[in-house]
């Protein structure tokens, strides 16, 4: 009777360890998604700035042509 109880205890501990690891993975995924969202916003802002500057440069080049 000792071995079945030992096996059940080990199974429970294994599930508990997996649950702790799952919580840690969930937290890291949320942190990573926040970083990706921030990077996406920065890229969109830089893209808008680049598009605006390129349009100004194109106008300046068009005006300089004879």
C-alpha positions in Angstrom: 0.0 0.0 0.0 3.0 2.3 0.4 4.0 2.3 -3.3 0.6 3.3 -4.6 0.4 6.3 -2.2 4.0 7.2 -3.1 3.1 7.1 -6.8 0.0 9.3 -6.2 2.1 11.8 -4.2 4.7 12.0 -6.9 2.0 12.5 -9.5 0.5 15.3 -7.5 3.9 16.9 -7.1 4.5 16.6 -10.9 1.2 18.3 -11.7 2.0 21.0 -9.1 5.4 21.7 -10.7 3.8 21.8 -14.2 1.2 24.3 -12.9 3.9 26.6 -11.5 5.8 26.4 -14.8 2.6 27.2 -16.7 2.0 30.3 -14.6 5.6 31.5 -15.2 5.2 30.9 -19.0 1.9 32.8 -18.9 3.5 35.7 -17.2 6.4 35.8 -19.6 4.1 35.6 -22.6 2.1 38.6 -21.3 5.4 40.5 -20.8 6.6 39.6 -24.3 3.3 40.6 -25.8 3.5 44.0 -24.1 7.0 44.5 -25.5 5.9 43.5 -29.0 3.0 46.0 -28.8 5.3 48.8 -27.7 7.7 47.9 -30.5 4.9 47.9 -33.0 3.7 51.3 -31.9 7.3 52.7 -32.2 7.7 51.2 -35.7 4.4 52.7 -36.8 5.4 56.1 -35.5 8.8 55.9 -37.2 7.1 54.8 -40.4 4.8 57.8 -40.3 7.7 60.1 -39.6 9.6 58.6 -42.5 6.7 58.9 -44.9 6.1 62.5 -43.9 9.8 63.4 -44.4 9.9 61.5 -47.7 6.9 63.5 -49.0 8.7 66.7 -48.1 11.9 65.6 -49.7 10.0 64.6 -52.9 8.3 68.0 -53.0 11.7 69.7 -52.6 13.2 67.6 -55.3 10.3 68.3 -57.6 10.6 72.1 -57.0 14.3 72.0 -57.8 13.9 70.5 -61.3 14.1 72.9 -64.2 
